[in-house]
Amino acid sequence: MEHKAEHLQSVKVEALDAILGEPFKILNDGFIRVIDYMGNDTAIVQAARVSYGAGTKQVLRDKELIRYLLRHEHTSPFEMCEIKLHIRVPMDCWRQWIRHRTANVNEYSTRYSVAIDSSQTTLPGSWRMQAANNKQGSAGFMDTSQGQLMTDRETELHNLATSIYNERIEAGVAREQARKDLPLCTYTEAYWKIDLKNLLHFLWLRMDSHAQAEIRSYATLIGEQILAKWCPLTWEAFKDYKMAAIKLSVQEQSLIASLLQNNNEAASEKAKSMGWLETKDDKLRFHLERFEFENKLMQMGIKAPWKKA
């Protein structure tokens, strides 16, 4: 018996089609725009059910399945969806971005072409201070008067670097060598194609409040302006089970059990046995794991018994 091939049509997402090629502005001169995509929420459901064709018409069941998949980290069906973005991003931010080695990338070449004549600039009120308890993070801002001095010096540096680069190019120096002193604030561009499984991991790390502000702004834009339109059921589940979820270790569960039984003394003793409550000069030492647990308790409206009022 002869089997005829089933006629299939490419998935179309009207909300995403409406913004294809449209640049979303970010920072002072960066942007993100969608170039192409494949699949949507339905493609994830079809892959999970190992089915072909139109799939289920019951959106509620599709939603339940997608939420189940994310909740239990059954992520291979999300690999059925892909998206290609065109991004303009400062080189220092791009260094963090390219660490995600799960995408197909083609970057603008300053060896082949003249460097993009644009640099990320910083407003006087946007200079962040080094965090005391986080070597790779920031906390708070400089006052605007000091920030204005930083911005003025930044402008001088950018102008000097650009001037020297242009002098080399005009003198005939090879582009591959002329570029060597360009600052990391210089914008670069790339095509970045990634499947949805790995995009979700990228967003989970880079939308986090501890991520650097610049890359967090890009990740947030991708999530809220692009993924939310492309795969709304996945976006909703991702926010619920990844971004807003709280992960508890066995020890943390034990501590919370004691707190829910109003046994603060037992909870404190457990925390002490874990090395969380060591003191120096009668003051509680900083302990990262304890600090993170205290933030989890705060999210749940629970007060740590060892914290002073």
N, C-alpha and C positions, 0 to 999 in steps of 0.2 A: 504494500500500500504506500502510495506516494504522500509524503508530508510536505505541505507548503509552508514556506517561511512566514512567520507572523509579521505583520506590518507594524513597525514601531515608530514612534515619533520622538524627536528630541524633547527633553524636558524644558519647559519655559516657565520662568518665574517673572511675572509681570512687574512686581515691585523692584526686582533687580535689573530687569531689562530697561526700566525707566531711568536708571542711573549709570548705565554702561558708558564708559568713557568720560564721565563727569568727574572732574578733580575735586576732591574734598580737601580744602586748605587746612594746613596744620603748622604750628610754630609760625615763624615769620615768613618762610618761603617754601615750606614743604607741602607735599600733597600725597594723597592716595586716590587711585581710581581703578575701577574694575574693568578689566580687559575682556575676560571670558570666564565661563563657568560650566560645570557639568554636574547634573544631578540636583536633588533637593531632598526635603524630608521624606518624600515618597520613595526615592531611590534607596534610602537607608532601610526603610521598612521592607521593601522588596528583597534587598540583599539578606536581611535577617530571616526572611521567610523562604529564601531560596526560590523566589517566584519571578515570573516575567509578565510583561504586559501592564495593564492599568493598575493592578494591585487593588487593595481594599478601598472602598469609598467611604468607610466609616472613620472620619477624622479622629474621633475620640479614641478608637482602638489604636490608631497609628500613634497618637500622642502617648498613650499608656505604654506602648512597646518601646518607643524612643526613650521615655523616662526610665523604663526598666533597664534598657541597654546601658545608659549612662550611669545609672545608680549602681549597677553591678560591674561596670567597666568592661562590658563586652563591646569593644571599640572597633573591631574589624569592619562591620557594616558601614561605619562612617568614612572608611577609606574609599567608598564608591562615589563620593562627592569630591570635586576639585574646583579650585578657583585660582584665577591668574590676576594678579594685581600689578599695577605700575606705580612705583613709589619714588618719591624724592625725599631724601632723609640725610641729616648731617652724618659725616663719616664716623664720629665717635658713637653715635646712636646705632649706626649700621654695624659697627664692630660687635655689639651685643646681639643684634638681630641675626647676623650671619652665623652665630653660634648654634642656631637651630638648624642642624644639618639634615633636615627632613623635607627640604623643599628643592625645587629646580630653580636655579638662579642664573640670570644673565645680567651683569652689571655694566653700567657705563664705563668705558675705558679711557682713562686720562693718558694712557700710553698711545692710543690711537687718535683720540680727539682732544681738543683743548678743554681744560677743566671748566666745569660749570661756574659761571661768574656770580656766585651767590654764597653767602655764609650765614649760619645761624647767629642771630643777635640776641642779646639779653637785656631786658628792660631793667631800669634801676631798682625796681621793687622785686625782682625775680632772682636775685643772687642768694643761693641757699647756703646755710652754714653746715659745717661738718657735724654729724651726729656724734655724741659722746660715747654711746654704747654700740655703735655700728660702724665699723671701719669703712664699709663700702656704701654708706647711706648718708642722708642729710636730715637736718632737723631745724626748722625755723628759717627766717630770712634776715639778711643784713638790713639795717635801716636804709632808707632811700637815699640819704645824703652820701653815705659811704658807697652805696650801690651805684650812684651816679658817677662817682670816680671810676669804679670798675667798668662801667659801660663806656665811659669816655676812653679809657685805656684800651678796651676791647676794640673800639672803632679804629684807634691808631694802629693797633696790631694788624687788624684785617686789611686796612688800607696799605700798610707797608708790605705785607705778604703778597697781596694782589699785584701791587706795583712791581715788586721784584720778579714775580712769576711772569708778568706781561713783558718785562724787559728781556727776560731770557728767551721767551717765545719770539719776540720781534728780532732778537739778535741771531736767531736761527738755532738756538740750543734745542736738542732733541726733546720732544714732549715727555718722554719717559724719564728724563733727568730734570727737566725744568720743574716738574711737579713735586720734587722731593721735599720742599720746605713749605708746602701748603699746610695750613692748620687743619685740625680735625673738625673744625666747625664748617668746613667746606661741604656743600651739598653734593651728594652723588645720587644717581638714579639706577633703578633696577627693575626688571620683570621678575616677579616672585610667584611661582606656582606651587600650590601645596594642597594636600588632601585635607578633608575636614577633621579627621582624627588628629592629625598633627597640628592643624590650626587651633583646635581647642586646647591642646597642650601649650602652644605658644601663648594664647590668650590667658590661660590660667596663670602662667608665670609672669607675663608682662603687664597684665591688668592689676596684678596684686599691688596693694598699697606700698609694699616695700621695693617695688621695681623703680628704676630711675624715672623721674617725672617725664622726660622727653619721650622715651620709648613707651611709657605707659599711656601717653596721649595718643600715640599711633595705634596701640593695641585697643584702647577704648573706642576709638573711632571705627576700627575694623569691626569690633563687636556690635556696637550700638547702631552704626549707620549702614553696615554691609551684611554681616551675618544675620542680624535680626530680620532683614528683608529676605535674605536668601533661604534660610532654614529656620523659620520662627519657632517651630516646636523644639528643635534642637537647642536653640538659643535660650529658650525658657528653661528647659531641663538643665542646661549647662549652668545657668545662674543659680538654680536651686541646689544642685547636687555638687557643684564644684566651687563656684565663687562665694556663695553664701553659706556653704556647709562648714561644720566644725568637726575636725578629726580628733578623736580621743584615743590616747594610748591606754593599755591595760591599767597602768598606774593612775592615770588621770580618772579613769572610770571608777577606780576604787576610792579615790579622794572625793569625787562627787557623791558617791554612794554614802560616805560618812557625812558629808555636808547636808544631804537631803534628809538624813536621820537626825539632824541637829546635833551631831557629835563633832563639834569643832575641834575638841581636844584630840580625838583620834585622827582627824584629818591633818592636824598640825604635826602630830607624832610621825605619821606616814611621810609627810613632806620633809621632816627633819631626817628620817632614815634614808631618804633619797638624796641627801646632801643639798637640799634646796634652801635650807634656813641657816646656813653658816653665817656667822657675824664677824665683824672686825670693828674694833673701837665702839662696841655696843650698837653698831649699825648693821643692818642686813646687807650682805654682799649681793652684788648683781649676779643673777643666775639666769641665763637665757631661757632655759626650758621652763623655769618657774615664771618668768616674765610672760612668756607666750601663753602659759596656762592661765595666768591671772587675766590676760586679755580675753581668753575663751570664756572664763567665768563672767567677766563683765558683759560680754555679748548675751549671756543667758540670764543676766540680772542677779548673779550670785556673788556675794562678797567673800574674798579670801580671808579666812579667820586670822591669819598672821599679819594682815595689813592694818595699819593704824587708821582710825577714823579721820 
